[in-house]
Each structure stands twice: as structure tokens, then as C-alpha cells.
Amino acid sequence: MQITQTNSDGLKRDFTVVVDAAEIETRVTDRLTTVGADIKLPGFRPGKVPMGILRQRFGKSVMGEVLEQTVNETSQKALDENDLRPAQQPKIEITKFDEGEDLEFTLEVEIMPDIEPMDFTKLKLEKLVAEVEEDKVAEALGQIASQQKSFEKISGSRKSKSGDALLIDFLGKVDGVAFDGGAAEGHQLELGSNTFIPGFEEQLIETKAGDEIAVKVTFPENYGSSELAGKDAVFDVKVHEIQEAAPVKIDDDFAAKLGLENLDALKEAVRGRITDEYTQMSRQSMKRSMLDALADEHHFEIPPGMKEGEFNSIWEQFVKELEQSDQKLEDQDQSEEELRSEYGDIADRRVRLGLLLAEVGRINNIEVSQDEVNQAMLTQARAYPGQEQQIFQMFQERPEMQAQLRAPIFEDKVVDFIAELATVTEKTVSVDDLMKDPDEEETEKPKKKAAAKKAPAKKAAAKKAAPKKPAAKKPAAKKPAAKKKD
């Protein structure tokens, strides 16, 4: 085998690799011999099939297998001999090969830059801390109470209003024909809950018991059922009774219904939940400040291909958001060239931080255990009640999805490692200041600034790992056109 370096420009390395025809032939013969030891062909005992017949029957498939294995092994040898660490998957192209002749291919690779992490003990960070105020606990209790409210039939004859619940029958039709899942009897619908498609609940306000109404609506273009998406529909609705929300008293009995000993225990549980939320916000704020400081302290060349890939991902998302908001690129307050330049800076920052954190993790032997990945898989699976086993199995069967879950776990572990070395001082702030998004204070190009602050180590990829929820089937005699919730 002959390995020749043909280019050494920055972080790019190009090689030409030639593997002798004799070596290829030896590999093919050895593989055919292995196949022949187990193969059963009529008229031959196992292991006694002539090589000529083996070549005739299995030569092409074995040659393909041998070429792939040879290219992989020799490519790795070229990297090892030159002590190179690829930044991403090398590009390989076979430039010459005919049976009985030498194999020649090119290897193009971008290598990891030399990264020298700063002395993290010199890093100064500020940790924002907010106390859980009583009004926040009371607000949270009120939200819990609103979810536990019950409805009682009104005794008078007043008309319905938002916040009431109606007991209704309905039958939905498109072009005069009833459709599956568009009918129900004795269904309770809370007005203002936005559980039906837009326009449905509003038309039932100011109704009274005994009313029969034709509710006219249009299914959203992105509705889950393609047969109904964008279609006009009419629902024949009969109102049986109007119900109003009964007041919920937040006391010991209310706490007991939620499985807690008394109201004080419920308050403590709520306070603990809010504290956890504040802690997470505080951590995210400090992490963001840490990444800003790390970006300012580290300057090194980054692989062009990695920057290009990150830029393309950011740009595609930007264009997609424009399309979703019915905007055009040419209508922006900056030229496309200026926008591409700014997004290029964002891609540069994110790649640089990602490489830095990866190097810190490598140097300090920071790893993600399979148990941690399994826990992340379980968390993802629990987001799909009733499908937990299928979702978990899907992650188990797809290593690339596990890798996408592993990335943010690794990043957080490296961030924690750096924080332990840094000097961290606490600063007590208001809840509003803790929750404030720094980008909201910057009026100029907030979306780009926000993107630049995102965590670098493939957070977006981790999100993509989460499987999409399948569209729920609409059973018959259920509420029509339920608005899809994420």
C-alpha cells in the first residue's frame, strides 16, 4: 500500500492511496475461502467447492465487500500514520480500479484544530438567584385550582358566556355528508377552551338551553386529516344545558384531593416545583454567560466544512421561518449578502464553542454513560403516553438517535465541569430579571443574536431526535376538529 499526501492547506489534508492488486486478490481469495467453508452447493461437500465456482457465484459480492473493507482500513491507516484526528467524516472517492489491477482512491479530510483551553480557574461567573415569593405560590395554586374546576347546571335561563360549559349534541358535515369522528352526544364543551377548531366555540356564545344552531367553520390547512384540511364544514349543534364553573376552594380538602396531607404540604410542593424552575433558569443564564466568556477567550481556526454545514442549517431555518410568517428574503432590512455574513459569524461561534467543549471533555475524560442515555430515552418515551414501549424501542434500534440524545448530555457535563473550576458568585435578583431574555433588550436583529447564543454541541440535532407525535385517530362520537396541541 502506498499513501501520498497531496495537499496540506490549513486544516485540510488530501491523500492518494494505492493498494496493490496482489493485496486485493489475497483479500478476495481469503474471503471466498471463508465463504466456501460454510456454503452448501449441490454436488459438493462443505469446504470442497472449487475456487472457480466460488468466484463465479460470489465473486462480485465478495469483491464489493473487500473493496469497502480495504478502503475503510487503509483510510484509517493513512490517518493514524499521520497522527490526524478528523473533524468530520472524510470524503473518499475511488479514482481507479479494474479487476486484477491496483485500487486507487483519494482521501479528503478536515482535521481537528489545535485547541488550548484557558485556565478555567480564572473564569468568573455570576449566578442569578431569585426567591420564591408568596404571590407566585398563590398564582400557581390558582392555576392548579382552575384545572380542577367542576361545572354545575345553571338554574336560571341566562345565555351562555365564555367560561361556561355546554352539554351538546353535534353532527359535522362536509358538502352535506357526515364525516367520521364528527359526531357526539352529551358532549361537555367549555367555551373559551380553544379545544375545537377556530370559530366553533365562539358561535355558541349567547346561546341558551334548547337552541339548535348550524355552526359554520373551516378546517385549518394544516389539519391532521388530509380529507378535512381546508374544507368548509357545518355542524348541527343542539344545546341541552348550560353549566357554570363552580368555585374551587383552596383548602386542606383541596390538597387532600391532590394526594397531599394538607394545604401547607401542597404549598411546599408548589414552592419546590417553582424553586426547581428557578434553579434551571439560573443555570441556563450562567451557562449562557459562560459560553459568551469562552467565545471571547478562545480563537482558533475551525474546519471550513463544519462551518459550512452549521451555516446551512441556520440559514435553512431562517428561510423556513420567513416562509412560515409569509415574509420574503428581499423584503428584509438587510441585503442577502449582509444576512449571510451575520449568520456566518453565528455559525463560526457555534462550531468554535462545540469544538472547544468537545476538546475539554476529551482531555478530562468526560463521558456519557449508557445509563444516562437510557434515562434520556425514557424521558422522550414518556412524552407519548400509551406509546412508551414503541418509542423506547425505536431509540434502541437507531444509534444515530441515541447519539443525538448523548450530545446535549455531554455538553451539560462539560459545562458543569468548567463551572466547578470557575469562580461563581451569586447575585439575588427579582423573578422578572431572572426570567428576562437578554435578547429582548436588544432591538436590532434579535433572532440572529438569539441564535448566536444557543448552546453549540448539536442542541438542534438533539431536538430532531425526538420522534414526532403521530396524529391521533379521531374516534366516532368525539368532539369535532379538536385543535392540535404540541
N, C-alpha and C positions, 0 to 999 in steps of 0.2 A: 504494500500500500504506500502511495506517495501523497503527501499533504503539502500543498504550496500556498502560502499566504499571498494574495494578490492585491489586497488593499488594507490600509490601516489609517483611517481618517477619523479623528476624534474617537467616538465610541463605536464606530462601525468597523467591522472586520469581515473581509471576504477571503474565502479559501477555494481552491480547486483540489478535489480529491480524486485520485485514480486508484482503482482496485484491480489488481491483475486478473486476467481471465482465468488463470490457473486456480486462483483462490476461490473465484466464483464457482468454477467447476467442482472443486473439492467440497464446497459447502452444499452444492446441489446433490452430488453423489451421496454425501453423508446423510442428507435429509431423505433422499429416496430409499436409502438402505434402512433407515428407521421406519419409514412408511411400509416398506416391504416386509418388515419383521412381523407386522400385525395384520396386514391386509389379506383378505381371503378372495382368491380368484379361482374360478372353475378350472380344474385340471392341475392345480398347483397346491403344494403344501405350504402352510405359512412359513415365510422366511426363505422360500425356494423359488420365488417369482424372478425370472431373469431381469437384469437391469434394463435391457432394451424395452421390454414390455412395460416396466415401471415408468420409463421415460415417456413412452408413447401414451400411457394412460394418465400419468400425473405430472408430467414434465412442466407443463405451462403453469399449473397452480403452484407447484413447488418452486419454480423459478420466481414467481411473483413474491412468494413468501420469503425466499432467500434474499432477493433484492431489497425488500423492505427492511429485513433484519440487518443486512450488511450496511445499508445507508445509515440506519439508526446507530449501529455500533461504531462505525468509522467516524460519523459526525461527532459523537460524544468523545471519541478518542482525540479528534482534532482539537476540541475544546479543552480537554484535560491536558494534553501535551503543551498547550499554550497558556495554561492556567487562566482560563477565561470563564467568567460567570455570566451567562446570557441574561439579559434584562427581560426578554420575552422569547417566544418560540422562534427558533431560527428558520430562515427561508431556505428551502432546499430545492434544487432543480437538476434533474438528470439531463445532462447535455449530450451524452454519447453512450450507447450500449446496443450491441447486437450479440446474439448468442454465439459464444466462442471467442468474443473479443473483450477487451478491458471495459470496466464500468467507470465512467467519468461523471462527476456531478459537482455543482457549485454549492457552496455553503455561505449564506449571508447572515450575519448575526450582529445584533447590537448588544454591547456588554454593559454590565453594571459600572457606574462611575465610582471613583474613589471618594468615599464619604467619611469624613471625620466628625463624629458627633461632638457637640460642645460639652463643656463640663456642666452637667445639669445641676450641680450644687450651687452654681452661680445664677441659676434661673429663679426669678422672683415672681410669684403668682399671687393673685388676690382671689379669695373665696368669698362669694357673697352669701350672706346668711340672713334669712327672714324668719321672724317669729310667727307662729300660727295665732292669728287674732281671733277673738271670740266671735266677731261678726262673720268670719269665714266659716267657722264651725256651724253657726246658725244658718248660714246660707246653704251649706252642704246638707244640713238636716232638712231644710225646706225642700231641696231638690229630691232627697230620698222620699220625703212625705208625698211629693207630687207624683212620684212613681207608684206609690202605694194607695193612691186615692181610689175611692169607690163611687159609684153613681147610684142615685135614688130617683125613682119616678116622681116627677113634679105633680103636685095635687091640683094646681090651677090650670089655666088654659093659655098661658102665655106662649109666645112664639119662641122658637129656638134661637140661640145665640152662640157665638164662638165660645168653646169651653164646655158646652153641653155635650151629652151623648145621645144619639138617636138609635132606637131599635127599629130596624128597617128590613124590608124585603127588596131585592133588586134583581133585575134581569137585563143583561147587556146585549146589545145587538149592533152588528156592523152591516150596513146595507140591508137592514131589515132581518138579518139572520143571526140567531143567538150563537154565541161562541163559547167554547169550553172554558170553564173557570170563571165565567162572567155572571154567575147567579148565586144567590144565597137567600136564606130565610131566617128571620130573627137575628140578624147580624147587628152587633153593637158598634157604632162608629162615633168616635169622639171628633167633634167639629174643631178644626184648627190643629189636628194632629199631623196633617200632611201625610197620612198613610195611603191615601188614594191618589190617583193621578191629578195633576193640577186642574183646578176648576171644578172638581167634583164636589168637594165639601162645601165650597163657597155657595153653591147653588141650593144647598139645603139649609142655609141660614134663613131665618124668618119664616120657617115652616112650623106647622102645628100637627098634633096627632090626628091621623085620618087623612092627611094630604097625600095625593098621588101626583108625582112630578116626573116629567121627562127631563133627565139631566143629559145635556149635550156636552161632550168632551172630545178632545183629540189626543190620541195616544202619542207620547213623545217619539221622535225619530229614532232615539237610541233605546227604545223599549225592548225588554228582554225577548219578547216573542216577535219574530220577524213577520208573522201573519197579521199582527196588530199594529206594528210600529208605523207611526204616521197616519193611521186610519182615523176617520171620524166615527164616533160611536154614540149611541143613545142608550141610556139606562133608564128603564122604567122602575121608579122607586116608590114604594109605599111606606109612609111613616106610621109606625104603630104607637110609639110613645116617645116622649122627651124626658131625658134624665139629666139631673144636675149633679155636679160633683159634691159629695158630702165632705165637710171639713174634716181634716185629719189632725187629731190632737197628738202633739209630740210629747209623750209622757212615758212612764215605766211600761205601761201596757203596749205602747207602740214599739218600744225597744224589745219587749218580750216576743212580739210577733216576728221580729227580725232575728230571733235566736240569741239575744243578749240579756243579761241579768236585769239590768235596769237602764234608766236614761243616762246616768253617769257613765256606765260602761259603753253605751252607744256613742256618747260624746268622745270618749277616749279613743274608740275605734276610728271614728271620723277624724279626730285630731291626728292619729297615727298615719292615716292614709294621706292626709294633706301634708304632713311632715315628710313623708316619702316623696311626694310630688315636688315639694320644695327642694329636697336634697338632690333629686335628679336634675332639676333646673339649675341648681347651684353648680353641680358637676359639669353640666353642659356649658355653662358660662365660663367656668375655669378652663375647661378643655379648649374652648374657642380662643381664649386669651393665650393659652399655651401654644396652640398652633400658630397664632399670629407671631409670637416671640420666636418660635423655632424657624418660621419662614424668614424672619428678619436676620437671624443669626447664621443661616446656612446657605451658601451659594456654591453650587457645583453644576457641572454640565449634566444635562439629562438626555436620555436616548430620544432622538427625534421621532422614532416610530411610536414610542409611548405617548409623547406629547400629541402627536397627530391623532392617535386613537382616542385620547381623552378629549381633545378639541372636537372631534367629530361627534362624540357622544353628547357633549354640552350643546353644540350647535344644533344638532338634530332635535334636542329637547326644546331649545329656544324657538326653532321654526315651528315645532308642533304646538307650542303654547300660543304662538301668533295665530296659527290656523284655528285653534280652538276658540280664540277670542275674536275671530273674524278680522284680524289685522293683516297688513301686508308688510313685507320687509322694506319696500320702497317708501312706505309711509312713516318710517321711524325718524326720530330727530337726528339720527346719525347715519352716515353712509354705511354701506355693507362693509367696506374696507375698514372703517373705524370700529365697527362692531366686531368684525373678525379679529382685529388686533387686540381688543379688550378681552374677548373670550379666549384668545391665545394666551394672554397673561394669566387668566384664571386656570387654564389647563396646565400651564407651566407650574404654577403654585401647587396645584393638587398632585401632580406627578412628583414634584420635588419632595413634598411632605410625605407622600406614600413611600417613596424610596428611603427617605430618612428613617421613618418609623420601622420599615422592614429591616433596615440595617441595624437599628438599635435592638430590635428583637433578636436578630441573628447573633449579634455579638454577645448578648446577655442570655442566650439560650431560653428565650421566652417562647413557649409553645402552647398550642391549644389542644387539650386532651379530647379524646373521643367522647368521654362523658359530657364534656361541655358542649360538644356539637350535638350529642343526643338530646341534651336538655333544650337546646335551641330548636331542634326538630320537633320536640314535644310541644313547645310553646307555639310554633307555627301550626301544628296539627290541631291544637285546642281552639284555634280561631275558626274552626269549621266543625261545629257540633254535629255529631252523627256521622262524620266522615273522618274522624281522627285516625283510625287504623289505616285507611286508604292513603291519606296524606302522608302519614309517617312512613309507610311502605314506599311511597313514591320518592321520598327523600333518600331512603336507604338504597334504592335502586339507581339513583342518579348522583354519582360522585361530584359532578360539577355543581349541583345544587348544594351539596354539603360544603363544598369549597367556598361558595358564596356566603354561606352562613358562618363559616370559620373566619372569614376576613374581618368583619366588624368586631368579633370577639377578640381576635388577635390585636387589633388596633386599640381596643379599650384596655387590654392588659399592658400594652406598651405605654399608653398614656398614664396608667396607674403607676407603672414603674418609674416614669420620669417625675410624676408628682411626688412620689416618696422621697426623691433626692432633692427636689426643689425646695426653696423656702416659701411656705404658703402662709399668708396672713389672712385672718378672717375680717370681714367688714359687714357690719349689720346694716341692712337696707330695708326699705319698705317692700311689700309684696309686689307693688306695681313696678318698682325698679328691678326686682328680681326677674319678673316676667317680661320685661321690656326687651324687644328685639333691637339690637344696636342698629340694624339696617334701616329701621323705621325712622331713625333720626337723620338719615342721610337721604335727601330728596333726589339726588342725582343718580340715576340708573340703579335703583335699589335691587333689582333682580340679579344683576350681574355681581354686585357687591355681595349679595347673599350667597350666590353660587361660589364665589371665591372663598368663602369662609367654611364651606362644607368640609366635613371630615374627608381625608384623602383616600383612605385604604378601601376603595370599592364599596362605599356605602350603597351607591346606586345599584350595584350588582347584587348586593345582599337583598335589597328590596325586590329585585326581579326574581329572586329565588323563591319568594312567597308565591305559591300557586294561586291562580285566580279562583274566586269562588264560582262554582258552576251555577248557572241560572236555575233558580228553584222552580220546580214544576208547580203549576197553578192548579190545585185540586178543584174539583167541581164544588159548587156551593160555598165558595170562599169569597172574600172581598175582592172586587174587581180592580185591576190596574194598580196594585199596590206599588207605591213609589219605591224604586230600588234604593236600598241603603248600603253604603260601603261598609 
